[in-house]
Amino acid sequence: MKTVDLILQKVKRQGTVTAKQLSVDLNITTMGARQHLLALEEDGILSFHDIKAKVGRPTRHWTLTAKGHAQFTDRHGELAIQFIDAIESLYGNEGVEKITLQREEKALETYQTAMQSGQSLQQKLQILCELRDQEGYMVELEVHPDHFLLIENHCPICQAAKRCPSLCHSEQRIFKQVLKEHAFLERNEHIVSGQRRCVYKITPLG
């Protein structure tokens, strides 16, 4: 993967980065990282804001612009919307709901089968994260003393979900179903609602 693509992946996952962070993570010089960042800014893909430091010069933090986020947009989004429109036109909302439910049942079966090999809740969540990451959600799992955070930094079905909100409701139902015997789940951040990522707080039962 090209350095510029690695940089975009880092910014997408972390939300904001500095040239120094990139130099360490990607094993390149700070100057080299800064040149890539400036080039991406010129292309309208990144923007920056400076944060004052206690000592020395302000630190420059880089984030994705709307154009930058669009680099990760589902390439088949428009096609998915056309399918949803066609199904709704032919079969009404009931038809769309049936398709959504069928997709939900298939995903639920896949996740439940895979997660059976996990012994602890954390192991089960790691399996779930791996599956979702393979599906393009750019997932990471944060472990906290009394809860977990399942973070999805990208939504590959974002355009379709905006057109058909039941897709988002369906995914949340899937998570609750596969975890119902182990944890309580709530969504604290939501990409479709305009936030940078989807974040699910998972609190173990008992």
C-alpha positions as CSV (number, residue, x, y, z in Angstrom):
1,M,0.0,0.0,0.0
2,K,1.3,3.5,-0.9
3,T,2.4,5.8,1.9
4,V,-0.4,8.3,1.0
5,D,-3.0,5.5,1.3
6,L,-1.5,4.4,4.7
7,I,-1.8,8.0,5.9
8,L,-5.5,8.2,4.9
9,Q,-6.2,5.0,6.6
10,K,-4.5,6.3,9.8
11,V,-6.5,9.6,9.7
12,K,-9.8,7.7,9.0
13,R,-9.3,5.4,12.0
14,Q,-7.9,7.9,14.5
15,G,-9.8,11.0,13.5
16,T,-6.8,13.3,13.8
17,V,-3.1,12.8,13.4
18,T,0.2,14.8,13.5
19,A,3.2,14.6,11.3
20,K,5.2,13.3,14.2
21,Q,2.7,10.5,14.9
22,L,2.8,9.5,11.3
23,S,6.6,9.5,11.2
24,V,6.7,7.0,14.1
25,D,3.8,4.8,12.9
26,L,4.9,4.6,9.3
27,N,8.7,4.7,9.9
28,I,9.2,7.8,7.7
29,T,10.8,11.2,8.5
30,T,8.7,13.9,10.0
31,M,9.5,16.1,7.0
32,G,8.3,13.3,4.6
33,A,5.1,13.0,6.6
34,R,4.6,16.7,6.5
35,Q,5.1,16.8,2.7
36,H,2.4,14.1,2.2
37,L,0.0,16.0,4.5
38,L,0.5,19.2,2.7
39,A,0.0,17.5,-0.7
40,L,-3.3,16.0,0.6
41,E,-4.4,19.4,1.8
42,E,-3.7,20.9,-1.6
43,D,-6.0,18.2,-3.0
44,G,-8.7,19.2,-0.6
45,I,-8.6,15.8,1.2
46,L,-7.2,17.0,4.5
47,S,-7.5,20.1,6.6
48,F,-5.7,21.1,9.8
49,H,-6.1,23.0,13.0
50,D,-3.3,24.1,15.4
51,I,-3.4,23.3,19.1
52,K,-1.3,25.5,21.5
53,A,1.4,23.6,23.4
54,K,2.5,24.5,26.9
55,V,6.0,24.9,25.5
56,G,7.1,25.7,22.0
57,R,5.2,26.0,18.8
58,P,1.5,24.9,18.4
59,T,1.0,21.3,17.2
60,R,-0.7,20.9,13.9
61,H,-3.5,18.3,13.8
62,W,-4.8,16.9,10.5
63,T,-8.3,15.6,9.8
64,L,-10.3,14.4,6.7
65,T,-12.4,16.9,4.9
66,A,-15.8,15.9,3.3
67,K,-13.8,15.1,0.2
68,G,-11.4,13.0,2.2
69,H,-14.2,11.0,3.8
70,A,-15.6,10.5,0.3
71,Q,-12.5,8.6,-0.6
72,F,-13.8,5.7,1.6
73,T,-17.4,5.9,0.4
74,D,-19.0,2.6,-0.8
75,R,-18.4,2.4,-4.5
76,H,-21.7,0.5,-4.9
77,G,-23.7,3.0,-2.9
78,E,-25.7,4.3,-5.8
79,L,-26.4,0.8,-7.1
80,A,-27.7,-0.2,-3.7
81,I,-30.0,2.8,-3.6
82,Q,-31.3,1.9,-7.0
83,F,-32.1,-1.6,-5.8
84,I,-33.9,-0.2,-2.7
85,D,-35.9,2.2,-4.9
86,A,-36.9,-0.6,-7.3
87,I,-37.9,-3.0,-4.5
88,E,-40.0,-0.3,-2.8
89,S,-41.6,0.6,-6.1
90,L,-42.6,-3.0,-6.9
91,Y,-43.3,-4.3,-3.4
92,G,-43.7,-1.2,-1.2
93,N,-42.2,-0.7,2.3
94,E,-43.1,-4.3,3.2
95,G,-40.8,-5.6,0.5
96,V,-37.9,-3.5,1.7
97,E,-38.5,-4.7,5.3
98,K,-38.5,-8.3,4.1
99,I,-35.2,-7.9,2.3
100,T,-33.7,-6.2,5.3
101,L,-34.9,-9.0,7.6
102,Q,-33.4,-11.6,5.3
103,R,-30.1,-9.9,5.3
104,E,-30.3,-9.6,9.1
105,E,-31.0,-13.3,9.6
106,K,-28.1,-14.3,7.4
107,A,-25.6,-12.0,9.1
108,L,-26.9,-13.1,12.5
109,E,-26.3,-16.7,11.6
110,T,-22.8,-16.0,10.3
111,Y,-21.8,-14.0,13.4
112,Q,-23.3,-16.5,15.9
113,T,-21.5,-19.4,14.3
114,A,-18.1,-17.7,14.2
115,M,-18.4,-16.3,17.8
116,Q,-19.0,-19.7,19.3
117,S,-15.3,-20.4,19.3
118,G,-14.7,-17.4,21.7
119,Q,-14.6,-18.4,25.3
120,S,-14.8,-15.0,27.0
121,L,-16.8,-11.9,26.0
122,Q,-13.6,-10.2,24.9
123,Q,-12.7,-13.1,22.6
124,K,-16.2,-13.1,21.1
125,L,-16.0,-9.4,20.5
126,Q,-12.6,-9.7,18.8
127,I,-14.1,-12.3,16.5
128,L,-17.1,-10.0,15.7
129,C,-14.6,-7.1,15.1
130,E,-12.6,-9.2,12.6
131,L,-15.7,-10.2,10.7
132,R,-16.9,-6.6,10.5
133,D,-13.5,-5.4,9.5
134,Q,-13.4,-7.8,6.7
135,E,-16.8,-6.3,5.6
136,G,-15.2,-2.9,5.3
137,Y,-16.2,-1.2,8.6
138,M,-12.6,-0.4,9.7
139,V,-13.3,-1.8,13.2
140,E,-11.3,-1.6,16.5
141,L,-12.1,-2.8,20.0
142,E,-11.2,-0.7,23.0
143,V,-11.0,-2.5,26.4
144,H,-11.9,-0.5,29.5
145,P,-12.1,-1.7,33.1
146,D,-15.9,-2.1,33.1
147,H,-16.9,-2.0,29.5
148,F,-15.8,-2.4,25.8
149,L,-16.1,0.0,22.9
150,L,-16.7,-1.5,19.5
151,I,-15.7,1.3,17.1
152,E,-16.5,1.3,13.4
153,N,-14.6,4.1,11.6
154,H,-16.3,3.6,8.3
155,C,-19.7,2.6,7.1
156,P,-19.6,0.9,3.6
157,I,-23.4,0.9,3.4
158,C,-23.8,4.6,4.5
159,Q,-25.6,5.8,1.4
160,A,-28.0,2.9,1.4
161,A,-28.5,3.3,5.2
162,K,-29.4,7.0,4.7
163,R,-32.0,6.0,2.1
164,C,-33.2,3.0,4.2
165,P,-32.7,3.7,7.9
166,S,-34.0,0.2,8.8
167,L,-30.5,-1.1,7.7
168,C,-29.0,0.7,10.6
169,H,-31.7,-0.5,13.0
170,S,-31.1,-4.0,11.7
171,E,-27.4,-3.9,12.4
172,Q,-28.0,-2.7,16.0
173,R,-30.5,-5.6,16.5
174,I,-27.9,-8.1,15.2
175,F,-25.3,-6.9,17.8
176,K,-27.8,-7.0,20.6
177,Q,-28.9,-10.5,19.6
178,V,-25.4,-12.0,19.4
179,L,-24.5,-10.4,22.8
180,K,-27.8,-10.7,24.6
181,E,-26.6,-13.5,27.0
182,H,-23.3,-11.7,27.7
183,A,-23.7,-7.9,27.7
184,F,-25.8,-4.8,27.3
185,L,-25.2,-2.8,24.2
186,E,-25.9,0.9,23.4
187,R,-24.8,3.0,20.4
188,N,-23.2,6.3,21.5
189,E,-22.0,7.7,18.1
190,H,-23.6,7.2,14.7
191,I,-22.1,7.9,11.2
192,V,-25.4,8.3,9.5
193,S,-26.4,10.9,12.1
194,G,-23.4,13.0,11.0
195,Q,-20.7,11.8,13.5
196,R,-17.3,10.6,12.5
197,R,-17.8,7.0,13.5
198,C,-20.2,4.5,15.0
199,V,-19.4,3.6,18.6
200,Y,-21.1,0.9,20.6
201,K,-20.6,0.7,24.3
202,I,-20.8,-2.9,25.5
203,T,-21.2,-3.5,29.2
204,P,-20.9,-7.1,30.6
205,L,-23.9,-8.5,32.4
206,G,-23.6,-9.4,36.0
